[in-house]
Amino acid sequence: MNEVQTFVFEDLAIRGALVRLEETWRQVLAQHHYPQELRRLLGEGIAATVLLATGLKGHPRVSLQLQGDGRVKLLLVQCSADFEVRGMAQLREAQANDALLGAGRLAVNLDTGENGQQFQGIVPLVGPDLRACLEAYFAQSEQLPTRLYLFSDDGRASGLLLQALPGAGEHADDFETVTALAATIRAVEIAEQPAADLLEQVFADYTLRLFRPKPVTHDCRCTPEYLARIVRMLGTAEIDDLLRERGHVELVCEFCNRAFRYDDAQIEAIFAGQAPSQPLH
C-alpha cells in the first residue's frame, strides 16, 4: 500500500490528502541504521512532503529541509512530480539528553515546473514536533488554515492533510469541525482500512469527492549518469589524488547509503565523455 489519495469536501472550500506508505517507506530506511526517534521523524517528513506535493499544479517538485542545533543535524526529503520520494537524515554527536531538533529552521522549496517558477518558505523550528513546524509554514507562507496528522513507525509512514481553500471564510466553523473529526483517526486505522472507507467513515456527515489514488514510489536517483556528473564536478585534480591514495574513487549516496566504486578505466571513460559504466558496489 503505497499511494496518496486526494479529495475535496463538496459544498465546502476544503481539500484533503491521505498518504499511506509501506514498502516505499521501508526502501527509504534500507541500508540505514537510524535510531528510533530519527526514524519516526524521517517517516513523518516523508509523509508530509508527499502531502505538500498534492497541493501544487503542473509538475511540482518539493523539497523539505530541516536543520537544527539539536541531535538532528539535517533532515532532507525530496518528492518529484510523479511522487517519487527519497529522504535522509544526519545526526551530530551530542549528549543523550540534548533536544532532538533544538533551535533551527525548516525550509520548504517548491518548484512548480512552470516557467521556472520556484518558491521557498522558511520558518523557525517551533519545537520537536514536525507537524507544528509545518503548520507554522502554511500559516506564514500560504496563509491558509492547514492541519496535518502524521504517523510513522518501522513498517509504515502515513499522514492526512486538510486545508481550507481561498474563499473558505464562511465555512470556518466547518473547518474546525472537520479537523476535530480528523484528530480522532488512529495510525492503525490509516494502515488497515481502504482510504475511501476510512474517509467516508470519519467524515460521514459530509459529501466527499475522491480523486484517483496515485502511487508513491522510492527513487534514489543515484544512476550511473548522475554519479558520473559528480565525478566530473570533483575535477581531475581531486580525482587523481584519490586514485593515487586509494587506487579507486568511491562515492557514497547519503540517501540510500550505498557505496559506488570506480577504477582507473571507468574514471578515464567518464572524463572522455563516454557513456558511464555501472560502478562497483
Protein Blocks (a to p, Z undefined) as FASTA:
>chain_A
ZZddddddehiacdddddddfklmmmmmgopacdfklmmmmmmmmmmmmmmmmmpghjad
dddddddfbfblbdcddddfkopacdddddddddfkbcfklpadddddddehpghiacdd
ddddfbjbfklmmmmmmmmmnopacdddddddfkbccdddddddehilmmmmmmmmmmmm
mmmpcfklmmmpcfklmmmmmmmmbccdddddddddddehpafklmmmmmmmnopmlmmm
mmmmnopacdddfklopacdddfklmmmmmnopacddddZZ
